[in-house]
Amino acid sequence: RDKIIDIEHSTHTMKLSSTCLLASTLSGFIGQASAAHLRANSATQKRRKAVYTGKGFDFFECDVVETIGVAFPGEEDLAPTLGCETDTEHEFGDVVFDLEGDTEEFFHGLDLSYGDVRIRVPVDVVGEHDVIKFDEVTSAQITITYTGNERRNLASSAPTGVKYVVAIRVSNDRASCDPNRTSSPCSRVAQSASQLSNDLFSWRNTNMKTIYKKCSDRKLLIKPAEGPGIVNGVLQLDAPSNICSMTYDDVSNWAFRQDKVDRLFRTGSTAKVTHKMIVMPNNPCVDFKGAAAWGQVNRSISWYQSKSVSFPAVHVHEFGHNLGMKHSGAPNAQGVYREYADGNGYMGNKAIWDPEGSSMCFNAAKMWYFQWWSSSQRIV
């Protein structure tokens, strides 16, 4: 894990006989198909270039990140997804690209849960909705750098110290619809900025601030972020007019491109922000891809529907992913392992889904791993 491994991909060429018309025709077809693939959606590529090559570059680098969703109680477990996040100092800011296609073969043998695998991507392979799709053609153009535990971004997942959290509230507050009704799309977040701040950061409530302080024996303290435009840990953005046709990650990337957000992370900023919670309208306005919320593993971003963000069962759980925790599972009555079945802590899915939360921390394995109560631990 301490050394850098460069993986190079080679392309294959077809040698054709000039005397074989059929082979020549086939070659032309294949060549045209490959060229068409690279030029596909030329209007889209022009838009990509307009966004990503404004500084004159044709490639960019990003860190591969595993993202895990929490399902609503009683619903099917969700498979983790892969994204690729640019550095906040990059020319186009903090953007998370979706990685789709044959990622399993491309990243074979690499543990992606640490957030320390970096790829170099041509701008031209980025498709609509900031998707990087891996196939035979694009996989030959993308290269990997595996940098082990040297990645500086892992500092955000250290389980001690002070974490400054901003809740970025993306809402159309002029909408007259009822945000708590999910039978039709509504572009408004139910919680006001002050209520959201109270639900997440008040000492009087059960929330991420009080739970992590208690469970860590005061070794991990969560405070509202500070910076321009942030009020009591909440930064407000007026939702784009088309928000109800967007996915949660579309909304997130849109938010990070807004100057009010982008300037918080630029060189010279005095803002105190280590973690970002993106709060947005409920499904079916914003497509959450079957989840109540999502959280990056060993990174700093989590995403929430309005109807779930105020529940400790959700925001404590997703922040746990940011700290590097995976789900706490257990076998069910039939002996089948279920992803969330451990009822001993917040990384299962057995806590009460309401603003009051449950009186629990995390299971014994996780508490041991984080060494929050090391003075009370014994090896026998």
C-alpha positions as CSV (number, residue, x, y, z in Angstrom):
1,R,0.0,0.0,0.0
2,D,3.0,2.3,0.2
3,K,4.1,2.1,-3.4
4,I,2.5,3.5,-6.5
5,I,1.3,1.1,-9.1
6,D,0.7,2.3,-12.6
7,I,-1.6,0.2,-14.7
8,E,-1.4,0.8,-18.4
9,H,-4.0,-0.4,-20.9
10,S,-3.1,-1.2,-24.5
11,T,-5.3,-1.0,-27.5
12,H,-5.7,-3.8,-30.0
13,T,-5.5,-3.2,-33.8
14,M,-6.7,-5.3,-36.6
15,K,-4.4,-6.2,-39.5
16,L,-6.3,-6.6,-42.7
17,S,-5.4,-8.2,-46.0
18,S,-5.7,-5.9,-48.9
19,T,-7.0,-8.8,-51.0
20,C,-9.9,-9.6,-48.7
21,L,-12.7,-7.2,-49.5
22,L,-15.0,-8.6,-46.8
23,A,-12.4,-8.2,-44.1
24,S,-11.7,-4.7,-45.4
25,T,-15.4,-3.8,-45.3
26,L,-15.6,-5.3,-41.7
27,S,-12.6,-3.3,-40.7
28,G,-14.1,-0.1,-42.0
29,F,-17.3,-0.9,-40.1
30,I,-15.5,-1.5,-36.9
31,G,-13.3,1.5,-37.3
32,Q,-16.4,3.7,-38.0
33,A,-18.2,2.2,-35.0
34,S,-15.2,2.9,-32.7
35,A,-14.9,6.4,-34.1
36,A,-18.6,6.9,-33.7
37,H,-18.3,5.8,-30.1
38,L,-15.7,8.4,-29.4
39,R,-17.7,11.1,-31.2
40,A,-21.0,9.9,-29.8
41,N,-23.3,12.7,-28.7
42,S,-21.0,15.3,-30.1
43,A,-23.2,18.0,-28.7
44,T,-22.8,16.4,-25.3
45,Q,-19.0,16.3,-25.6
46,K,-19.0,20.0,-26.6
47,R,-20.9,20.8,-23.4
48,R,-18.5,18.6,-21.4
49,K,-15.6,20.4,-22.9
50,A,-17.2,23.8,-22.2
51,V,-17.4,22.8,-18.6
52,Y,-14.2,20.8,-18.1
53,T,-11.7,22.3,-20.6
54,G,-12.2,25.9,-19.8
55,K,-8.6,25.9,-18.5
56,G,-7.2,24.2,-21.6
57,F,-6.9,20.5,-20.4
58,D,-8.2,17.4,-22.1
59,F,-7.7,15.0,-19.1
60,F,-8.5,15.2,-15.4
61,E,-7.9,13.1,-12.4
62,C,-10.3,12.0,-9.7
63,D,-10.4,9.7,-6.7
64,V,-12.6,6.6,-6.9
65,V,-15.1,6.5,-4.0
66,E,-17.5,3.9,-2.8
67,T,-20.9,5.2,-2.0
68,I,-23.4,3.2,0.2
69,G,-27.1,3.9,0.5
70,V,-29.5,3.2,3.3
71,A,-32.8,1.6,2.4
72,F,-36.1,2.5,3.9
73,P,-37.1,0.0,6.6
74,G,-38.5,-3.2,5.1
75,E,-37.1,-2.5,1.7
76,E,-34.4,-4.5,-0.2
77,D,-30.7,-3.9,0.5
78,L,-29.0,-1.6,-1.9
79,A,-25.8,-2.4,-3.8
80,P,-22.9,0.1,-3.3
81,T,-22.1,2.4,-6.2
82,L,-18.9,3.9,-7.4
83,G,-18.1,7.5,-8.0
84,C,-15.0,9.5,-8.8
85,E,-14.5,12.8,-7.0
86,T,-12.2,15.6,-8.2
87,D,-10.2,17.6,-5.7
88,T,-11.7,20.8,-4.4
89,E,-8.7,22.7,-5.8
90,H,-9.3,21.4,-9.3
91,E,-10.3,23.9,-12.0
92,F,-13.9,22.7,-12.1
93,G,-14.2,22.2,-8.3
94,D,-15.6,19.3,-6.3
95,V,-17.5,17.1,-8.7
96,V,-18.5,13.5,-8.3
97,F,-18.7,11.5,-11.5
98,D,-20.8,8.3,-11.7
99,L,-18.8,5.2,-12.7
100,E,-20.8,2.7,-14.7
101,G,-20.2,-0.3,-17.0
102,D,-17.5,-2.9,-16.5
103,T,-15.9,-1.4,-13.4
104,E,-15.4,-4.8,-11.7
105,E,-13.0,-6.0,-14.4
106,F,-11.2,-2.6,-14.7
107,F,-10.6,-2.3,-10.9
108,H,-10.0,-6.0,-10.4
109,G,-7.9,-6.7,-7.3
110,L,-8.1,-3.2,-5.9
111,D,-9.8,-2.3,-2.6
112,L,-11.8,0.8,-3.4
113,S,-13.3,1.4,0.0
114,Y,-10.4,3.5,1.2
115,G,-10.9,6.3,-1.4
116,D,-7.2,6.2,-2.3
117,V,-7.4,4.9,-5.9
118,R,-7.0,7.7,-8.5
119,I,-7.8,7.5,-12.2
120,R,-6.8,9.8,-15.1
121,V,-9.8,10.3,-17.5
122,P,-10.1,12.0,-20.9
123,V,-12.8,14.6,-21.0
124,D,-14.3,13.1,-24.1
125,V,-15.4,9.9,-22.2
126,V,-17.7,11.9,-19.8
127,G,-21.3,11.5,-20.8
128,E,-24.6,13.0,-19.8
129,H,-25.3,13.4,-16.1
130,D,-21.5,13.3,-15.4
131,V,-21.3,9.5,-16.1
132,I,-18.0,7.8,-17.0
133,K,-19.0,4.5,-18.6
134,F,-16.3,1.8,-18.7
135,D,-16.4,-0.4,-21.9
136,E,-13.8,-1.8,-24.3
137,V,-13.1,1.6,-25.8
138,T,-13.1,3.9,-22.8
139,S,-11.2,1.4,-20.6
140,A,-8.3,1.7,-23.0
141,Q,-8.1,5.4,-22.5
142,I,-8.4,5.6,-18.7
143,T,-5.4,4.9,-16.5
144,I,-5.1,4.1,-12.8
145,T,-2.8,5.3,-10.1
146,Y,-3.0,3.4,-6.8
147,T,-1.4,5.5,-4.1
148,G,-2.0,3.4,-1.0
149,N,-2.4,5.3,2.3
150,E,-0.7,8.4,1.1
151,R,-3.9,10.1,-0.1
152,R,-4.4,13.3,2.0
153,N,-8.2,13.1,1.7
154,L,-8.3,10.3,4.3
155,A,-7.7,12.9,7.0
156,S,-11.4,13.7,6.8
157,S,-12.3,10.2,8.0
158,A,-10.1,10.2,11.1
159,P,-12.5,9.2,14.0
160,T,-11.3,11.8,16.5
161,G,-11.1,15.6,16.7
162,V,-13.5,18.2,15.5
163,K,-15.5,17.8,12.3
164,Y,-17.2,20.9,10.8
165,V,-20.4,19.9,8.9
166,V,-22.4,22.0,6.5
167,A,-25.9,21.1,5.4
168,I,-26.4,22.5,1.9
169,R,-30.2,23.0,1.6
170,V,-31.3,22.9,-2.1
171,S,-34.9,24.0,-2.2
172,N,-37.5,26.0,-4.1
173,D,-39.1,27.7,-1.2
174,R,-41.5,29.5,-3.5
175,A,-43.2,26.3,-4.5
176,S,-46.8,26.0,-3.1
177,C,-46.8,22.2,-3.0
178,D,-46.7,20.1,0.2
179,P,-43.2,18.6,0.4
180,N,-44.4,15.9,2.8
181,R,-46.7,14.4,0.1
182,T,-44.8,12.0,-2.1
183,S,-47.6,11.2,-4.5
184,S,-46.5,14.0,-6.8
185,P,-43.2,15.9,-7.2
186,C,-42.6,18.9,-4.9
187,S,-39.4,20.9,-5.3
188,R,-39.4,22.3,-1.7
189,V,-37.5,20.9,1.3
190,A,-39.9,20.5,4.2
191,Q,-37.5,21.7,6.9
192,S,-36.6,25.4,7.1
193,A,-33.0,26.3,7.5
194,S,-33.4,26.9,11.2
195,Q,-35.3,23.6,11.7
196,L,-32.6,21.8,9.8
197,S,-29.9,23.4,12.0
198,N,-31.8,22.5,15.1
199,D,-32.4,18.9,14.0
200,L,-28.7,18.3,13.2
201,F,-26.7,20.4,15.7
202,S,-28.8,21.3,18.8
203,W,-27.5,20.0,22.1
204,R,-31.1,19.6,23.2
205,N,-31.9,17.0,20.5
206,T,-30.8,13.5,19.7
207,N,-28.7,14.0,16.6
208,M,-25.3,13.4,15.1
209,K,-23.7,16.0,17.3
210,T,-24.9,14.5,20.6
211,I,-24.7,10.8,19.6
212,Y,-21.1,11.0,18.3
213,K,-20.0,13.0,21.4
214,K,-21.5,10.4,23.7
215,C,-20.4,7.3,21.7
216,S,-16.8,8.5,21.2
217,D,-16.3,9.5,24.9
218,R,-16.0,13.1,23.7
219,K,-13.2,12.2,21.3
220,L,-15.2,13.1,18.2
221,L,-16.9,16.4,18.2
222,I,-19.3,17.7,15.5
223,K,-19.7,21.4,15.0
224,P,-21.7,23.5,12.5
225,A,-19.5,24.6,9.7
226,E,-18.4,28.2,9.4
227,G,-17.9,30.4,6.4
228,P,-19.5,32.9,4.0
229,G,-23.2,32.3,3.5
230,I,-23.3,29.6,6.2
231,V,-25.8,30.3,9.0
232,N,-25.8,27.9,12.0
233,G,-24.3,25.2,9.9
234,V,-26.7,25.6,7.0
235,L,-26.1,27.0,3.5
236,Q,-29.1,27.7,1.3
237,L,-29.3,27.4,-2.4
238,D,-32.3,28.2,-4.6
239,A,-33.1,24.9,-6.5
240,P,-32.7,24.9,-10.3
241,S,-36.0,25.0,-12.2
242,N,-35.5,21.5,-13.5
243,I,-34.6,19.9,-10.2
244,C,-37.6,17.5,-10.4
245,S,-36.0,15.8,-13.5
246,M,-32.6,15.3,-11.7
247,T,-31.0,12.5,-9.8
248,Y,-29.5,13.2,-6.3
249,D,-26.0,13.2,-7.8
250,D,-27.0,15.6,-10.5
251,V,-28.3,18.0,-7.8
252,S,-25.1,17.5,-5.9
253,N,-22.8,18.4,-8.8
254,W,-25.0,21.4,-9.6
255,A,-24.7,22.6,-6.1
256,F,-20.9,22.3,-6.0
257,R,-20.6,24.3,-9.2
258,Q,-22.4,27.3,-7.5
259,D,-20.2,30.1,-6.4
260,K,-21.7,30.1,-2.9
261,V,-20.4,26.6,-2.4
262,D,-17.3,26.5,-4.6
263,R,-15.7,29.5,-2.9
264,L,-15.8,27.7,0.5
265,F,-13.1,25.3,-0.7
266,R,-10.9,27.5,-2.8
267,T,-7.3,28.4,-1.9
268,G,-7.4,31.2,0.6
269,S,-10.8,30.4,2.0
270,T,-11.1,30.8,5.7
271,A,-14.2,28.6,5.9
272,K,-14.3,25.7,8.4
273,V,-15.9,22.8,6.5
274,T,-14.8,19.2,6.6
275,H,-18.1,17.4,5.7
276,K,-21.0,18.2,3.4
277,M,-24.6,17.0,3.7
278,I,-26.6,17.8,0.6
279,V,-30.3,18.0,1.5
280,M,-32.9,18.1,-1.3
281,P,-36.5,17.5,-2.1
282,N,-38.0,14.1,-1.7
283,N,-38.5,11.4,-4.3
284,P,-40.3,11.6,-6.8
285,C,-39.0,15.1,-7.4
286,V,-35.4,14.1,-7.0
287,D,-34.5,10.5,-8.0
288,F,-32.7,8.9,-5.1
289,K,-32.3,5.6,-6.9
290,G,-34.2,3.6,-4.3
291,A,-32.4,4.9,-1.2
292,A,-33.4,7.2,1.7
293,A,-29.9,8.6,1.7
294,W,-26.4,7.9,0.4
295,G,-23.0,8.4,2.0
296,Q,-19.4,8.2,0.7
297,V,-17.1,5.7,2.4
298,N,-13.9,7.3,3.9
299,R,-14.8,10.7,2.3
300,S,-16.9,13.7,3.2
301,I,-20.2,13.9,1.3
302,S,-23.6,12.5,2.1
303,W,-27.0,13.0,0.4
304,Y,-30.5,13.1,1.9
305,Q,-34.1,13.3,1.0
306,S,-35.9,15.9,3.1
307,K,-38.1,13.2,4.7
308,S,-35.2,11.3,6.1
309,V,-32.5,13.8,7.0
310,S,-33.8,14.7,10.4
311,F,-33.7,11.1,11.6
312,P,-30.6,10.1,13.6
313,A,-31.1,6.6,12.2
314,V,-30.2,8.1,8.8
315,H,-27.8,11.0,9.3
316,V,-25.7,9.3,12.0
317,H,-25.6,6.2,9.8
318,E,-24.4,8.1,6.7
319,F,-21.8,10.1,8.6
320,G,-20.6,6.7,9.9
321,H,-19.9,5.8,6.2
322,N,-17.9,9.0,5.9
323,L,-15.8,7.8,8.9
324,G,-15.1,4.5,7.1
325,M,-17.8,2.3,8.6
326,K,-19.6,-0.3,6.6
327,H,-23.0,-1.7,7.4
328,S,-23.6,-4.0,10.4
329,G,-25.3,-7.1,9.2
330,A,-26.4,-10.4,10.7
331,P,-28.1,-13.6,9.6
332,N,-31.9,-13.6,9.6
333,A,-34.1,-16.3,11.0
334,Q,-33.5,-18.4,7.8
335,G,-29.7,-18.1,8.2
336,V,-29.4,-15.7,5.2
337,Y,-27.1,-12.8,5.8
338,R,-28.8,-9.4,5.6
339,E,-27.0,-6.2,5.1
340,Y,-28.6,-4.1,7.9
341,A,-29.8,-6.8,10.3
342,D,-27.5,-6.1,13.3
343,G,-29.7,-4.3,15.8
344,N,-26.8,-3.3,18.2
345,G,-25.9,0.0,16.6
346,Y,-26.5,2.8,14.1
347,M,-24.8,1.0,11.2
348,G,-27.5,-1.6,11.1
349,N,-31.0,-0.4,10.1
350,K,-32.8,-1.2,13.3
351,A,-32.9,2.2,15.0
352,I,-36.2,4.0,15.3
353,W,-36.9,6.2,12.2
354,D,-38.0,9.4,13.9
355,P,-36.4,12.6,15.2
356,E,-35.9,11.0,18.6
357,G,-33.7,8.2,17.4
358,S,-32.6,5.3,19.6
359,S,-30.4,4.9,22.6
360,M,-27.5,3.1,21.0
361,C,-24.0,3.6,19.6
362,F,-22.3,1.1,17.3
363,N,-21.6,-2.6,17.6
364,A,-18.7,-4.0,19.6
365,A,-16.4,-4.5,16.6
366,K,-16.8,-0.9,15.4
367,M,-16.3,0.5,18.9
368,W,-13.2,-1.5,19.3
369,Y,-11.8,-0.5,15.9
370,F,-12.2,3.2,16.6
371,Q,-10.6,3.0,20.0
372,W,-12.9,5.6,21.5
373,W,-13.0,3.6,24.8
374,S,-9.5,2.1,24.7
375,S,-9.1,2.6,28.5
376,S,-12.0,0.2,29.0
377,Q,-10.8,-2.4,26.5
378,R,-8.8,-5.5,27.3
379,I,-7.2,-8.2,25.2
380,V,-7.4,-11.6,26.8
